[in-house]
Amino acid sequence: AEEEEATPPPAQTGPFIDLFGEVLLSLEMVDETHAQVHQHYTNEVLSGKKVVGLYFSADWCGPCRQFTPDLVNFYDKMNARRGKKDEFEIIWVSRCRDVDSFGQYFTHMKWLALPPQEAMGQRGQYLGEKFKVKSIPTLVLLDEIGNVI
């Protein structure tokens, strides 16, 4: 059998790459108890989005756990509006303490996430400082070029 050559990832540049890096994750529930994580190129998955929310949140935070279902409803409403369908995206910046907690909590969300190692590492730190996140949950809204709205 012939080896298929792996296509190199597209060269991505722009404000969202500077902020979030080249890959974002989504989570798909395969059935009641199993989920599959998918990787997406940042620029592809944010293409056409007019508003991008950064959601700083963690599973161990009570107010976060209360707010997340409300945000899910808001996300659905925003993306169902006539003429504005799918113009709104959220990227979760996890403040969970480990990857297992990240995976569990991600199942409650419908949007994208920074990879957990990025969110819990320097990039998450940088985003928290850049957007002056003092406590969680925090939702920061950005326009299509990454400026705070």
DRENPA-3360 file (N, C-alpha, C; in nm, 2 decimals, always signed):
BEGIN
1 = AEEEEATP = +0.08/-0.12/+0.00/+0.00/+0.00/+0.00/+0.09/+0.12/+0.00 ~ +0.04/+0.22/-0.07/+0.12/+0.35/-0.08/+0.10/+0.43/+0.05 ~ +0.20/+0.49/+0.10/+0.19/+0.58/+0.21/+0.13/+0.71/+0.16 ~ +0.02/+0.75/+0.23/-0.03/+0.88/+0.20/+0.05/+0.99/+0.27 ~ +0.09/+1.09/+0.19/+0.17/+1.20/+0.25/+0.08/+1.28/+0.34 ~ +0.12/+1.31/+0.46/+0.04/+1.40/+0.54/+0.05/+1.54/+0.49 ~ -0.06/+1.60/+0.47/-0.05/+1.74/+0.42/-0.01/+1.83/+0.53 ~ +0.09/+1.92/+0.50/+0.13/+2.01/+0.61/+0.02/+2.10/+0.65;
9 = PPAQTGPF = +0.01/+2.14/+0.77/-0.09/+2.23/+0.81/-0.08/+2.36/+0.74 ~ -0.19/+2.43/+0.71/-0.18/+2.56/+0.64/-0.11/+2.66/+0.72 ~ -0.04/+2.75/+0.65/+0.03/+2.86/+0.72/-0.08/+2.96/+0.76 ~ -0.09/+2.98/+0.89/-0.19/+3.07/+0.94/-0.13/+3.19/+1.01 ~ -0.18/+3.30/+0.97/-0.13/+3.43/+1.03/-0.26/+3.51/+1.07 ~ -0.23/+3.61/+1.15/-0.34/+3.71/+1.18/-0.36/+3.72/+1.33 ~ -0.46/+3.80/+1.37/-0.47/+3.83/+1.51/-0.52/+3.71/+1.59 ~ -0.60/+3.63/+1.53/-0.65/+3.51/+1.61/-0.54/+3.41/+1.64;
17 = IDLFGEVL = -0.45/+3.40/+1.54/-0.34/+3.31/+1.56/-0.25/+3.36/+1.67 ~ -0.22/+3.49/+1.67/-0.14/+3.55/+1.77/-0.20/+3.52/+1.91 ~ -0.34/+3.53/+1.92/-0.40/+3.52/+2.05/-0.41/+3.37/+2.09 ~ -0.46/+3.29/+2.00/-0.51/+3.15/+2.04/-0.42/+3.04/+1.99 ~ -0.32/+3.07/+1.90/-0.24/+2.96/+1.84/-0.31/+2.90/+1.72 ~ -0.26/+2.79/+1.67/-0.30/+2.74/+1.54/-0.41/+2.64/+1.55 ~ -0.44/+2.58/+1.67/-0.54/+2.48/+1.68/-0.64/+2.51/+1.79 ~ -0.77/+2.49/+1.76/-0.87/+2.49/+1.86/-0.94/+2.36/+1.86;
25 = LSLEMVDE = -1.00/+2.33/+1.98/-1.07/+2.20/+1.99/-1.22/+2.21/+1.99 ~ -1.29/+2.11/+1.94/-1.44/+2.10/+1.96/-1.46/+1.97/+2.02 ~ -1.58/+1.95/+2.08/-1.61/+1.82/+2.14/-1.74/+1.78/+2.09 ~ -1.75/+1.65/+2.05/-1.87/+1.60/+2.00/-1.91/+1.48/+2.08 ~ -2.03/+1.48/+2.13/-2.08/+1.36/+2.21/-2.12/+1.25/+2.11 ~ -2.05/+1.14/+2.12/-2.07/+1.03/+2.03/-2.20/+0.95/+2.08 ~ -2.21/+0.93/+2.21/-2.33/+0.88/+2.27/-2.34/+0.94/+2.41 ~ -2.43/+0.89/+2.50/-2.45/+0.94/+2.63/-2.32/+0.96/+2.71;
33 = THAQVHQH = -2.23/+0.86/+2.69/-2.12/+0.86/+2.78/-1.98/+0.88/+2.71 ~ -1.98/+0.89/+2.58/-1.85/+0.90/+2.51/-1.85/+1.03/+2.43 ~ -1.74/+1.09/+2.44/-1.72/+1.22/+2.36/-1.59/+1.20/+2.28 ~ -1.59/+1.27/+2.17/-1.47/+1.27/+2.08/-1.43/+1.42/+2.06 ~ -1.30/+1.44/+2.08/-1.24/+1.57/+2.06/-1.19/+1.59/+1.92 ~ -1.23/+1.70/+1.86/-1.18/+1.72/+1.72/-1.09/+1.85/+1.72 ~ -0.98/+1.84/+1.64/-0.90/+1.96/+1.62/-0.93/+2.04/+1.50 ~ -0.92/+2.17/+1.51/-0.96/+2.26/+1.40/-0.85/+2.36/+1.38;
41 = YTNEVLSG = -0.82/+2.40/+1.26/-0.73/+2.51/+1.23/-0.80/+2.64/+1.27 ~ -0.74/+2.72/+1.36/-0.80/+2.84/+1.42/-0.86/+2.93/+1.31 ~ -0.79/+2.96/+1.21/-0.85/+3.06/+1.11/-0.97/+3.00/+1.03 ~ -0.96/+2.87/+1.01/-1.08/+2.81/+0.94/-1.20/+2.81/+1.02 ~ -1.18/+2.77/+1.15/-1.30/+2.76/+1.24/-1.36/+2.89/+1.28 ~ -1.27/+3.00/+1.27/-1.32/+3.13/+1.31/-1.36/+3.22/+1.19 ~ -1.35/+3.16/+1.07/-1.38/+3.23/+0.95/-1.53/+3.27/+0.95 ~ -1.55/+3.40/+0.92/-1.69/+3.45/+0.91/-1.75/+3.48/+1.04;
49 = KKVVGLYF = -1.68/+3.46/+1.15/-1.74/+3.50/+1.28/-1.72/+3.65/+1.30 ~ -1.83/+3.71/+1.35/-1.83/+3.85/+1.37/-1.79/+3.89/+1.52 ~ -1.83/+3.80/+1.61/-1.80/+3.82/+1.75/-1.74/+3.68/+1.80 ~ -1.63/+3.70/+1.87/-1.57/+3.58/+1.94/-1.56/+3.61/+2.09 ~ -1.63/+3.52/+2.16/-1.62/+3.53/+2.31/-1.51/+3.45/+2.37 ~ -1.44/+3.50/+2.46/-1.34/+3.42/+2.53/-1.40/+3.39/+2.67 ~ -1.41/+3.27/+2.70/-1.48/+3.23/+2.82/-1.38/+3.16/+2.92 ~ -1.35/+3.24/+3.02/-1.25/+3.19/+3.13/-1.34/+3.12/+3.23;
57 = SADWCGPC = -1.32/+2.99/+3.25/-1.41/+2.92/+3.34/-1.34/+2.79/+3.39 ~ -1.39/+2.73/+3.50/-1.34/+2.60/+3.54/-1.44/+2.52/+3.61 ~ -1.42/+2.39/+3.61/-1.52/+2.30/+3.68/-1.53/+2.32/+3.83 ~ -1.42/+2.36/+3.89/-1.42/+2.37/+4.04/-1.48/+2.50/+4.09 ~ -1.53/+2.58/+4.00/-1.58/+2.71/+4.03/-1.74/+2.71/+4.03 ~ -1.80/+2.72/+4.14/-1.95/+2.71/+4.15/-2.02/+2.81/+4.06 ~ -1.98/+2.94/+4.07/-2.05/+3.04/+3.98/-2.03/+3.01/+3.83 ~ -1.92/+2.95/+3.80/-1.89/+2.91/+3.66/-2.00/+2.80/+3.62;
65 = RQFTPDLV = -2.01/+2.70/+3.71/-2.10/+2.59/+3.68/-2.24/+2.64/+3.67 ~ -2.28/+2.74/+3.74/-2.41/+2.80/+3.73/-2.43/+2.88/+3.60 ~ -2.32/+2.95/+3.56/-2.33/+3.04/+3.44/-2.32/+2.97/+3.31 ~ -2.25/+2.86/+3.30/-2.23/+2.79/+3.18/-2.36/+2.75/+3.11 ~ -2.46/+2.69/+3.17/-2.59/+2.66/+3.10/-2.65/+2.78/+3.05 ~ -2.65/+2.89/+3.12/-2.71/+3.02/+3.07/-2.63/+3.06/+2.94 ~ -2.50/+3.05/+2.94/-2.42/+3.09/+2.83/-2.45/+2.99/+2.71 ~ -2.47/+2.87/+2.73/-2.51/+2.77/+2.63/-2.64/+2.82/+2.56;
73 = NFYDKMNA = -2.74/+2.86/+2.64/-2.86/+2.91/+2.59/-2.84/+3.04/+2.50 ~ -2.76/+3.13/+2.56/-2.73/+3.25/+2.49/-2.66/+3.22/+2.35 ~ -2.57/+3.13/+2.36/-2.49/+3.09/+2.24/-2.58/+3.04/+2.13 ~ -2.68/+2.95/+2.17/-2.77/+2.90/+2.08/-2.86/+3.01/+2.02 ~ -2.91/+3.10/+2.10/-3.00/+3.21/+2.06/-2.92/+3.30/+1.96 ~ -2.80/+3.33/+1.99/-2.72/+3.42/+1.91/-2.70/+3.36/+1.77 ~ -2.67/+3.23/+1.77/-2.64/+3.17/+1.64/-2.76/+3.12/+1.56 ~ -2.88/+3.14/+1.62/-3.00/+3.10/+1.55/-3.07/+3.23/+1.49;
81 = RRGKKDEF = -3.02/+3.35/+1.52/-3.09/+3.47/+1.47/-3.09/+3.48/+1.32 ~ -3.20/+3.52/+1.26/-3.21/+3.52/+1.12/-3.11/+3.62/+1.06 ~ -3.04/+3.58/+0.96/-2.95/+3.67/+0.89/-2.81/+3.68/+0.97 ~ -2.81/+3.62/+1.09/-2.69/+3.63/+1.17/-2.64/+3.49/+1.21 ~ -2.69/+3.39/+1.14/-2.66/+3.25/+1.18/-2.51/+3.22/+1.19 ~ -2.47/+3.17/+1.30/-2.34/+3.12/+1.31/-2.23/+3.23/+1.30 ~ -2.26/+3.35/+1.34/-2.16/+3.46/+1.33/-2.10/+3.48/+1.47 ~ -2.14/+3.40/+1.57/-2.09/+3.41/+1.71/-2.02/+3.29/+1.75;
89 = EIIWVSRC = -1.90/+3.30/+1.80/-1.83/+3.18/+1.85/-1.77/+3.21/+1.99 ~ -1.76/+3.11/+2.07/-1.69/+3.12/+2.20/-1.57/+3.03/+2.20 ~ -1.47/+3.07/+2.26/-1.35/+2.99/+2.29/-1.33/+2.98/+2.44 ~ -1.34/+2.86/+2.49/-1.32/+2.84/+2.63/-1.17/+2.83/+2.67 ~ -1.14/+2.92/+2.76/-1.00/+2.91/+2.82/-1.01/+2.85/+2.95 ~ -0.98/+2.72/+2.96/-1.00/+2.64/+3.08/-0.91/+2.69/+3.20 ~ -0.97/+2.69/+3.31/-0.90/+2.72/+3.44/-0.90/+2.59/+3.52 ~ -0.94/+2.48/+3.46/-0.94/+2.35/+3.53/-0.80/+2.31/+3.57;
97 = RDVDSFGQ = -0.79/+2.22/+3.67/-0.66/+2.19/+3.73/-0.60/+2.07/+3.66 ~ -0.67/+2.00/+3.58/-0.61/+1.89/+3.51/-0.69/+1.85/+3.38 ~ -0.63/+1.77/+3.30/-0.69/+1.74/+3.17/-0.82/+1.66/+3.19 ~ -0.83/+1.57/+3.29/-0.96/+1.50/+3.31/-1.07/+1.59/+3.34 ~ -1.05/+1.69/+3.43/-1.15/+1.78/+3.47/-1.19/+1.86/+3.34 ~ -1.09/+1.90/+3.26/-1.12/+1.97/+3.14/-1.21/+1.89/+3.05 ~ -1.18/+1.77/+3.03/-1.27/+1.68/+2.95/-1.41/+1.67/+3.00 ~ -1.42/+1.65/+3.13/-1.56/+1.64/+3.19/-1.64/+1.77/+3.17;
105 = YFTHMKWL = -1.57/+1.88/+3.20/-1.64/+2.01/+3.19/-1.68/+2.05/+3.05 ~ -1.59/+2.01/+2.96/-1.61/+2.05/+2.81/-1.74/+1.99/+2.76 ~ -1.78/+1.88/+2.82/-1.90/+1.81/+2.77/-2.03/+1.90/+2.80 ~ -2.02/+2.00/+2.88/-2.13/+2.09/+2.91/-2.14/+2.21/+2.81 ~ -2.04/+2.21/+2.72/-2.03/+2.33/+2.63/-2.05/+2.29/+2.48 ~ -2.09/+2.39/+2.40/-2.11/+2.36/+2.26/-2.01/+2.43/+2.17 ~ -1.92/+2.50/+2.23/-1.83/+2.59/+2.15/-1.69/+2.53/+2.15 ~ -1.59/+2.61/+2.11/-1.45/+2.57/+2.10/-1.37/+2.59/+2.23;
113 = ALPPQEAM = -1.26/+2.53/+2.23/-1.17/+2.55/+2.35/-1.03/+2.55/+2.30 ~ -0.95/+2.63/+2.38/-0.80/+2.62/+2.37/-0.77/+2.48/+2.41 ~ -0.67/+2.42/+2.35/-0.62/+2.29/+2.40/-0.58/+2.30/+2.55 ~ -0.61/+2.21/+2.64/-0.59/+2.22/+2.78/-0.45/+2.26/+2.82 ~ -0.35/+2.20/+2.75/-0.21/+2.23/+2.79/-0.18/+2.38/+2.76 ~ -0.25/+2.43/+2.65/-0.23/+2.58/+2.62/-0.30/+2.66/+2.72 ~ -0.43/+2.63/+2.75/-0.51/+2.71/+2.84/-0.45/+2.71/+2.98 ~ -0.39/+2.60/+3.03/-0.33/+2.59/+3.16/-0.19/+2.63/+3.16;
121 = GQRGQYLG = -0.13/+2.66/+3.04/+0.01/+2.70/+3.03/+0.02/+2.85/+3.01 ~ +0.13/+2.88/+2.93/+0.16/+3.02/+2.91/+0.06/+3.10/+2.84 ~ +0.00/+3.04/+2.74/-0.10/+3.11/+2.66/-0.22/+3.15/+2.74 ~ -0.27/+3.06/+2.82/-0.38/+3.09/+2.91/-0.35/+3.21/+3.01 ~ -0.22/+3.20/+3.06/-0.17/+3.31/+3.14/-0.17/+3.44/+3.07 ~ -0.12/+3.44/+2.95/-0.10/+3.56/+2.87/-0.24/+3.62/+2.84 ~ -0.34/+3.53/+2.80/-0.47/+3.58/+2.77/-0.54/+3.64/+2.89 ~ -0.52/+3.58/+3.01/-0.58/+3.63/+3.13/-0.52/+3.76/+3.17;
129 = EKFKVKSI = -0.39/+3.78/+3.14/-0.33/+3.91/+3.17/-0.37/+4.02/+3.07 ~ -0.37/+3.98/+2.94/-0.41/+4.07/+2.83/-0.55/+4.12/+2.85 ~ -0.64/+4.04/+2.89/-0.78/+4.08/+2.90/-0.82/+4.11/+3.05 ~ -0.72/+4.12/+3.13/-0.74/+4.17/+3.27/-0.85/+4.08/+3.35 ~ -0.83/+3.95/+3.33/-0.93/+3.86/+3.40/-0.89/+3.85/+3.55 ~ -0.98/+3.91/+3.63/-0.95/+3.91/+3.78/-1.01/+3.79/+3.85 ~ -1.13/+3.74/+3.80/-1.19/+3.63/+3.86/-1.27/+3.55/+3.75 ~ -1.32/+3.43/+3.79/-1.40/+3.36/+3.69/-1.53/+3.33/+3.75;
137 = PTLVLLDE = -1.64/+3.32/+3.66/-1.63/+3.32/+3.52/-1.62/+3.46/+3.46 ~ -1.54/+3.47/+3.35/-1.53/+3.60/+3.28/-1.55/+3.57/+3.13 ~ -1.63/+3.65/+3.07/-1.66/+3.64/+2.93/-1.61/+3.77/+2.86 ~ -1.51/+3.76/+2.77/-1.46/+3.88/+2.70/-1.50/+3.87/+2.55 ~ -1.56/+3.97/+2.50/-1.61/+3.97/+2.36/-1.51/+4.04/+2.27 ~ -1.48/+3.98/+2.16/-1.38/+4.03/+2.06/-1.45/+4.05/+1.93 ~ -1.41/+4.15/+1.85/-1.46/+4.16/+1.71/-1.38/+4.07/+1.62 ~ -1.41/+4.08/+1.49/-1.35/+3.98/+1.39/-1.20/+4.00/+1.38;
145 = IGNVI = -1.14/+4.11/+1.43/-0.99/+4.12/+1.42/-0.93/+4.11/+1.56 ~ -1.01/+4.07/+1.66/-0.94/+4.04/+1.79/-0.94/+4.16/+1.88 ~ -1.02/+4.27/+1.85/-1.02/+4.38/+1.95/-1.14/+4.36/+2.04 ~ -1.12/+4.40/+2.17/-1.23/+4.39/+2.26/-1.34/+4.49/+2.22 ~ -1.46/+4.43/+2.23/-1.58/+4.51/+2.19/-1.63/+4.59/+2.31;
% end
